Amino acid sequence: MNQLLLKNIRLCILLSVVVLLLLIPLVAMQFSREVNWTGFDFSVMAVLLFGTAILCEFILRKVKSFKNRVLICGIALFLFFVLWAEIAVGIFGSPIAGS
């Protein structure tokens, strides 16, 4: 029972971090005109962040070896950052970047 409680606390912390990350541009929009996110921007970023957080939590629950956990979560985070960079500035020039 204690192990399940710790896993659920970790999941709550991960999801809370995602919400806090989404609050950064929301607060920045109140102080600067340079940050101009739409509802679609928040939706896309929420899907990316929540999806990555849930994927990492799934990996942490299913993979037993610490080395493999770090490796697989690192790959998931790398893919998240590559996708985020592509959506933000179009480093590869794909259609999802709006080019």
C-alpha positions, 0 to 999 in steps of 0.5 A, spaced: 500 500 500 505 504 501 508 503 494 502 505 491 501 511 495 508 513 493 507 512 486 501 516 486 504 522 489 509 522 484 504 522 479 501 528 482 507 532 483 509 530 475 502 533 473 503 539 478 509 541 475 506 541 468 501 545 470 506 550 473 510 550 466 503 552 463 502 558 468 509 561 466 507 563 459 500 565 462 503 570 467 508 572 462 502 574 457 500 579 463 506 583 463 509 583 456 506 583 449 512 579 446 508 573 449 502 572 445 499 565 446 492 563 443 488 557 446 491 553 441 498 554 443 496 552 450 492 546 448 498 543 444 503 544 449 498 541 454 498 535 450 505 535 449 507 536 457 502 531 459 503 526 454 511 526 456 509 526 464 504 520 463 509 516 459 515 518 464 510 515 469 509 509 465 516 508 464 518 509 471 512 504 474 514 498 468 521 498 468 525 495 474 532 497 472 534 504 474 539 504 468 534 503 463 529 507 466 534 513 466 535 511 458 528 510 456 526 517 460 531 520 457 529 518 450 522 520 451 524 527 454 529 528 448 523 526 443 519 531 447 524 537 446 525 535 438 518 536 437 517 542 441 523 545 437 520 543 431 513 546 433 516 552 435 521 554 430 521 549 425 528 546 425 527 541 420 522 545 416 516 540 416 509 541 415 507 541 423 512 547 424 507 551 419 512 552 413 
